[in-house]
Amino acid sequence: MILIDRPTWPGHGRLWSHLASDVSYEELHAFAERLGAPPRAFERDHYDIPEARYRDALRLGAQPVGSRELVARLTAAGLRRRKVSVSER
């Protein structure tokens, strides 16, 4: 299922949502392409989606979830890719 959290993440003068799949990266990439998200918006396990595209994602079928639920579902599906800290490299 494609999941999206509310656009509450600030960056570059905008608010952003995270778009993810709890099924596969293939499902996520296909959905992002339909949404018109550029490949550069993909970060490890999600796409960063600007607030202006949030409703478009919902219209295409993304399910709104809270940020914690999004992370929990990615983790449960084995699709969570954590940021690697400098000390872990």
DSSP file (Angstrom, degrees, kcal/mol; ACC not computed):
  #  RESIDUE AA STRUCTURE BP1 BP2  ACC     N-H-->O    O-->H-N    N-H-->O    O-->H-N    TCO  KAPPA ALPHA  PHI   PSI    X-CA   Y-CA   Z-CA
    1    1 A M              0   0    0      0, 0.0    21,-1.9     0, 0.0     2,-0.5   0.000 360.0 360.0 360.0 143.2    0.0    0.0    0.0
    2    2 A I  E     -A   21   0A   0     59,-0.2    61,-2.9    19,-0.2     2,-0.3  -0.752 360.0-167.7 -87.6 130.8    1.2    3.5   -0.7
    3    3 A L  E     -Ab  20  63A   0     17,-3.5    17,-2.6    -2,-0.5     2,-0.3  -0.875  10.5-175.5-119.9 148.5    1.4    5.7    2.4
    4    4 A I  E     -Ab  19  64A   0     59,-2.2    61,-2.2    -2,-0.3    15,-0.2  -0.982  12.6-148.1-144.6 133.9    1.8    9.4    2.9
    5    5 A D        -     0   0    0     13,-1.6    61,-0.2    -2,-0.3    13,-0.1  -0.554  40.4 -82.0 -93.3 166.8    2.2   11.5    6.0
    6    6 A R        -     0   0    0     59,-0.5     2,-1.7    -2,-0.2     3,-0.2  -0.291  49.0-100.4 -66.0 150.6    1.0   15.0    6.4
    7    7 A P  S    S+     0   0    0      0, 0.0    10,-0.3     0, 0.0    -1,-0.1  -0.538  78.0 124.5 -75.8  87.9    3.2   17.8    5.0
    8    8 A T        +     0   0    0     -2,-1.7     9,-0.1     8,-1.0    -2,-0.1   0.380  36.7 102.5-123.3  -0.9    4.8   18.9    8.3
    9    9 A W  E     -C   16   0A   0      7,-2.0     7,-1.9    -3,-0.2     2,-0.1  -0.784  63.3-143.5 -94.2 113.2    8.5   18.6    7.5
   10   10 A P  E     +C   15   0A   0      0, 0.0     5,-0.2     0, 0.0     2,-0.2  -0.451  35.5 138.4 -78.0 146.6   10.1   22.0    6.7
   11   11 A G  E >   +C   14   0A   0      3,-2.2     3,-1.6    -2,-0.1    -2,-0.0  -0.734  63.1   5.0 178.1 135.7   12.8   22.4    4.1
   12   12 A H  T 3  S-     0   0    0      1,-0.3     3,-0.1    -2,-0.2     0, 0.0   0.839 128.1 -55.3  55.8  36.9   13.7   24.9    1.3
   13   13 A G  T 3  S+     0   0    0      1,-0.3    -1,-0.3     0, 0.0     2,-0.3   0.636 122.1  85.6  74.9  14.3   10.9   27.3    2.3
   14   14 A R  E <  S-C   11   0A   0     -3,-1.6    -3,-2.2    -5,-0.1     2,-0.4  -0.831  76.0-113.0-134.7 172.6    8.2   24.6    2.0
   15   15 A L  E     -C   10   0A   0     -2,-0.3    36,-2.4    -5,-0.2     2,-0.3  -0.894  35.8-158.6-107.3 145.7    6.5   21.9    3.9
   16   16 A W  E     -CD   9  50A   0     -7,-1.9    -7,-2.0    -2,-0.4    -8,-1.0  -0.897  12.0-153.4-129.0 152.1    7.0   18.3    2.8
   17   17 A S  E     - D   0  49A   0     32,-3.2    32,-2.6    -2,-0.3     2,-0.5  -0.744  21.6-124.2-110.2 164.3    5.4   14.8    3.1
   18   18 A H  E     - D   0  48A   0     -2,-0.3   -13,-1.6    30,-0.2     2,-0.5  -0.965  19.8-160.5-110.7 128.5    7.0   11.4    3.0
   19   19 A L  E     +AD   4  47A   0     28,-2.6    28,-2.4    -2,-0.5     2,-0.3  -0.936  24.9 155.5-108.9 126.4    5.6    9.0    0.4
   20   20 A A  E     -A    3   0A   0    -17,-2.6   -17,-3.5    -2,-0.5     2,-0.4  -0.914  34.3-132.0-145.3 167.9    6.4    5.3    1.0
   21   21 A S  E     -A    2   0A   0     24,-0.4   -19,-0.2    -2,-0.3    56,-0.1  -0.972   3.1-161.7-122.8 140.9    5.2    1.8    0.3
   22   22 A D  S    S+     0   0    0    -21,-1.9   -20,-0.1    -2,-0.4     3,-0.1   0.165  93.0  51.3-101.4  17.3    4.8   -1.0    2.8
   23   23 A V  S    S-     0   0    0      1,-0.4     2,-0.3   -22,-0.3     3,-0.1   0.738 118.1 -35.4-113.5 -56.1    4.8   -3.5   -0.1
   24   24 A S     >  -     0   0    0    -23,-0.1     4,-1.7     1,-0.1    -1,-0.4  -0.989  41.2-114.0-166.2 159.9    7.9   -2.9   -2.3
   25   25 A Y  H  > S+     0   0    0     -2,-0.3     4,-3.1     2,-0.2     5,-0.2   0.823 116.0  60.9 -69.4 -31.1   10.1   -0.2   -3.7
   26   26 A E  H  > S+     0   0    0      2,-0.2     4,-2.3     1,-0.2     5,-0.2   0.933 105.1  46.9 -60.4 -45.8    8.8   -1.2   -7.2
   27   27 A E  H  > S+     0   0    0      1,-0.2     4,-2.2     2,-0.2    -1,-0.2   0.920 113.7  49.4 -60.8 -43.4    5.3   -0.2   -6.1
   28   28 A L  H  X S+     0   0    0     -4,-1.7     4,-2.7     1,-0.2    -2,-0.2   0.937 111.6  46.8 -62.4 -48.5    6.7    3.1   -4.6
   29   29 A H  H  X S+     0   0    0     -4,-3.1     4,-2.2     1,-0.2    -1,-0.2   0.891 112.1  50.8 -63.7 -39.5    8.6    4.0   -7.7
   30   30 A A  H  X S+     0   0    0     -4,-2.3     4,-2.0    -5,-0.2    -1,-0.2   0.916 112.8  46.0 -63.9 -42.7    5.7    3.3  -10.0
   31   31 A F  H  X S+     0   0    0     -4,-2.2     4,-2.3     2,-0.2    -2,-0.2   0.931 111.1  52.0 -65.7 -45.1    3.4    5.4   -7.9
   32   32 A A  H  X>S+     0   0    0     -4,-2.7     5,-2.6     1,-0.2     4,-1.2   0.880 108.4  51.9 -59.9 -38.4    5.9    8.2   -7.7
   33   33 A E  H  <5S+     0   0    0     -4,-2.2     3,-0.4     2,-0.2    -1,-0.2   0.926 109.2  49.2 -64.3 -43.5    6.2    8.2  -11.5
   34   34 A R  H  <5S+     0   0    0     -4,-2.0    -2,-0.2     1,-0.2    -1,-0.2   0.864 111.7  50.3 -61.4 -35.6    2.4    8.4  -11.9
   35   35 A L  H  <5S-     0   0    0     -4,-2.3    -1,-0.2    -5,-0.1    -2,-0.2   0.719 115.6-118.7 -74.2 -21.4    2.4   11.3   -9.4
   36   36 A G  T  <5 +     0   0    0     -4,-1.2    -3,-0.2    -3,-0.4    -2,-0.1   0.675  55.6 159.0  89.1  19.0    5.2   13.0  -11.4
   37   37 A A      < -     0   0    0     -5,-2.6    -1,-0.3    -6,-0.2    -2,-0.1  -0.606  41.7-121.2 -75.2 131.3    7.7   13.0   -8.6
   38   38 A P    >   -     0   0    0      0, 0.0     3,-2.3     0, 0.0     4,-0.2  -0.396  18.7-115.7 -71.5 150.8   11.3   13.4   -9.9
   39   39 A P  G >  S+     0   0    0      0, 0.0     3,-1.9     0, 0.0    -2,-0.0   0.814 113.7  66.9 -54.9 -31.4   13.8   10.6   -9.2
   40   40 A R  G 3  S+     0   0    0      1,-0.3    -3,-0.0     7,-0.0     0, 0.0   0.659  87.6  69.1 -66.4 -13.4   15.9   13.1   -7.2
   41   41 A A  G <  S+     0   0    0     -3,-2.3     7,-2.4     6,-0.1     2,-0.4   0.570  77.7 101.0 -79.3  -9.0   13.0   13.2   -4.6
   42   42 A F  E <   -E   47   0A   0     -3,-1.9     2,-0.4     5,-0.2     5,-0.3  -0.639  49.7-178.9 -80.9 129.7   13.7    9.6   -3.6
   43   43 A E  E >   -E   46   0A   0      3,-3.7     2,-2.9    -2,-0.4     3,-1.2  -0.890  58.1 -62.6-134.5 103.5   15.7    9.3   -0.3
   44   44 A R  T 3  S-     0   0    0     -2,-0.4    38,-0.1     1,-0.3     3,-0.1  -0.287 126.9  -2.7  61.6 -65.3   16.7    5.8    0.9
   45   45 A D  T 3  S+     0   0    0     -2,-2.9   -24,-0.4    36,-0.2     2,-0.3   0.257 127.5  37.3-141.7  10.5   13.1    4.5    1.5
   46   46 A H  E <   - E   0  43A   0     -3,-1.2    -3,-3.7   -26,-0.1     2,-0.4  -0.964  69.1-115.6-154.9 167.0   10.7    7.3    0.6
   47   47 A Y  E     -DE  19  42A   0    -28,-2.4   -28,-2.6    -2,-0.3     2,-0.6  -0.908  25.8-130.3-106.7 141.3   10.0   10.2   -1.7
   48   48 A D  E     -D   18   0A   0     -7,-2.4   -30,-0.2    -2,-0.4   -32,-0.0  -0.837  29.3-168.7 -88.3 122.6    9.9   13.8   -0.4
   49   49 A I  E     -D   17   0A   0    -32,-2.6   -32,-3.2    -2,-0.6     5,-0.1  -0.956  18.5-123.7-119.0 125.2    6.7   15.3   -1.7
   50   50 A P  E >>  -D   16   0A   0      0, 0.0     3,-2.5     0, 0.0     4,-0.5  -0.307  27.2-111.0 -68.1 152.4    5.9   19.0   -1.5
   51   51 A E  G >4 S+     0   0    0    -36,-2.4     3,-1.4     1,-0.3     4,-0.5   0.825 115.6  65.1 -49.9 -37.5    2.8   20.2    0.3
   52   52 A A  G 34 S+     0   0    0      1,-0.3    -1,-0.3   -37,-0.2     4,-0.2   0.702 105.4  44.4 -63.0 -19.4    1.3   21.3   -3.1
   53   53 A R  G <> S+     0   0    0     -3,-2.5     4,-2.1     1,-0.1    -1,-0.3   0.425  85.5  95.6-103.6  -1.2    1.3   17.7   -4.3
   54   54 A Y  H <X S+     0   0    0     -3,-1.4     4,-1.9    -4,-0.5     5,-0.1   0.931  86.9  45.1 -56.6 -51.0   -0.2   16.1   -1.1
   55   55 A R  H  > S+     0   0    0     -4,-0.5     4,-2.5     1,-0.2    -1,-0.2   0.840 109.1  57.1 -66.1 -32.4   -3.8   16.1   -2.4
   56   56 A D  H  > S+     0   0    0      2,-0.2     4,-1.7    -4,-0.2    -1,-0.2   0.920 106.2  50.4 -61.6 -42.7   -2.7   14.8   -5.8
   57   57 A A  H  <>S+     0   0    0     -4,-2.1     5,-2.6     1,-0.2     4,-0.4   0.902 110.5  49.4 -62.0 -41.3   -1.1   11.8   -4.0
   58   58 A L  H ><5S+     0   0    0     -4,-1.9     3,-1.4     1,-0.2    -1,-0.2   0.918 108.4  53.0 -63.9 -42.8   -4.3   11.2   -2.1
   59   59 A R  H 3<5S+     0   0    0     -4,-2.5    -1,-0.2     1,-0.3    -2,-0.2   0.832 106.3  53.8 -61.9 -31.9   -6.4   11.4   -5.3
   60   60 A L  T 3<5S-     0   0    0     -4,-1.7    -1,-0.3    -5,-0.2    -2,-0.2   0.551 131.9 -91.6 -80.6  -6.7   -4.1    8.8   -6.9
   61   61 A G  T < 5S+     0   0    0     -3,-1.4   -59,-0.2    -4,-0.4    -3,-0.2   0.474  70.7 151.4 115.2   2.6   -4.8    6.5   -3.9
   62   62 A A      < -     0   0    0     -5,-2.6    -1,-0.3    -6,-0.1   -59,-0.2  -0.429  43.5-128.6 -64.5 140.8   -2.1    7.1   -1.3
   63   63 A Q  E     -b    3   0A   0    -61,-2.9   -59,-2.2    -2,-0.1     2,-0.3  -0.813  17.4-126.5 -94.9 124.8   -3.4    6.4    2.2
   64   64 A P  E     +b    4   0A   0      0, 0.0     2,-0.3     0, 0.0   -59,-0.2  -0.535  40.7 161.1 -72.4 131.8   -2.8    9.2    4.8
   65   65 A V        -     0   0    0    -61,-2.2   -59,-0.5    -2,-0.3     2,-0.1  -0.939  41.7 -95.0-141.7 162.0   -1.0    8.0    7.9
   66   66 A G     >  -     0   0    0     -2,-0.3     4,-2.4   -61,-0.2     5,-0.2  -0.384  39.8-109.5 -73.1 160.3    0.8    9.6   10.7
   67   67 A S  H  > S+     0   0    0      1,-0.2     4,-2.2     2,-0.2     5,-0.2   0.886 118.4  50.9 -60.1 -41.4    4.6    9.8   10.5
   68   68 A R  H  > S+     0   0    0      1,-0.2     4,-2.6     2,-0.2    -1,-0.2   0.905 110.3  49.0 -65.2 -40.5    5.1    7.2   13.3
   69   69 A E  H  > S+     0   0    0      2,-0.2     4,-2.7     1,-0.2     5,-0.2   0.908 108.7  54.2 -65.5 -40.1    2.8    4.8   11.6
   70   70 A L  H  X S+     0   0    0     -4,-2.4     4,-2.2     1,-0.2    -2,-0.2   0.941 112.2  43.3 -58.1 -48.3    4.6    5.3    8.3
   71   71 A V  H  X S+     0   0    0     -4,-2.2     4,-2.6     1,-0.2    -1,-0.2   0.908 113.4  52.1 -64.2 -42.2    7.9    4.4    9.9
   72   72 A A  H  X S+     0   0    0     -4,-2.6     4,-2.6     1,-0.2    -2,-0.2   0.901 111.4  46.5 -62.0 -40.9    6.4    1.5   11.8
   73   73 A R  H  X S+     0   0    0     -4,-2.7     4,-1.7     2,-0.2     6,-0.2   0.873 111.9  50.3 -72.5 -36.1    4.9    0.0    8.6
   74   74 A L  H  <>S+     0   0    0     -4,-2.2     5,-2.6    -5,-0.2     6,-0.8   0.931 113.5  46.9 -61.6 -44.9    8.1    0.5    6.6
   75   75 A T  H ><5S+     0   0    0     -4,-2.6     3,-1.4     4,-0.2    -2,-0.2   0.930 111.0  50.3 -63.4 -47.2   10.0   -1.3    9.4
   76   76 A A  H 3<5S+     0   0    0     -4,-2.6    -1,-0.2     1,-0.3    -2,-0.2   0.831 110.8  50.6 -61.5 -32.5    7.5   -4.1    9.7
   77   77 A A  T 3<5S-     0   0    0     -4,-1.7    -1,-0.3    -5,-0.2    -2,-0.2   0.523 114.0-118.5 -82.7  -5.6    7.7   -4.7    6.0
   78   78 A G  T < 5S+     0   0    0     -3,-1.4    -3,-0.2    -4,-0.4    -2,-0.1   0.708  86.7 110.9  75.7  19.5   11.5   -4.8    6.1
   79   79 A L      < +     0   0    0     -5,-2.6     2,-0.3    -6,-0.2    -4,-0.2   0.404  37.8 116.4-106.4  -0.1   11.8   -1.7    3.8
   80   80 A R        -     0   0    0     -6,-0.8     2,-0.6    -5,-0.1   -36,-0.1  -0.558  42.0-170.6 -74.7 128.5   13.1    0.9    6.3
   81   81 A R        -     0   0    0     -2,-0.3   -36,-0.2     3,-0.0     3,-0.1  -0.924  14.5-149.2-120.6 103.6   16.5    2.2    5.4
   82   82 A R        -     0   0    0     -2,-0.6     2,-0.2     1,-0.1   -38,-0.0  -0.294  25.2 -98.8 -70.1 153.5   17.9    4.2    8.3
   83   83 A K        -     0   0    0      1,-0.1     2,-0.6    -2,-0.0    -1,-0.1  -0.541  38.4-127.2 -66.2 135.6   20.3    7.1    7.7
   84   84 A V        -     0   0    0     -2,-0.2     2,-0.1    -3,-0.1    -1,-0.1  -0.790  22.3-139.6 -90.1 123.6   23.8    6.0    8.3
   85   85 A S    >>  -     0   0    0     -2,-0.6     3,-1.1     1,-0.1     4,-0.6  -0.374  23.4-109.2 -78.1 161.8   25.6    8.2   10.8
   86   86 A V  G >4 S+     0   0    0      1,-0.3     3,-0.9     2,-0.2    -1,-0.1   0.866 119.7  56.0 -57.6 -38.3   29.2    9.3   10.3
   87   87 A S  G 34 S+     0   0    0      1,-0.2    -1,-0.3     2,-0.1    -3,-0.0   0.716 104.4  53.9 -69.7 -19.9   30.3    7.0   13.2
   88   88 A E  G <4        0   0    0     -3,-1.1    -1,-0.2     1,-0.2    -2,-0.2   0.561 360.0 360.0 -88.9  -9.7   28.7    4.0   11.5
   89   89 A R    <<        0   0    0     -3,-0.9    -1,-0.2    -4,-0.6    -2,-0.1   0.490 360.0 360.0 -76.8 360.0   30.6    4.4    8.3
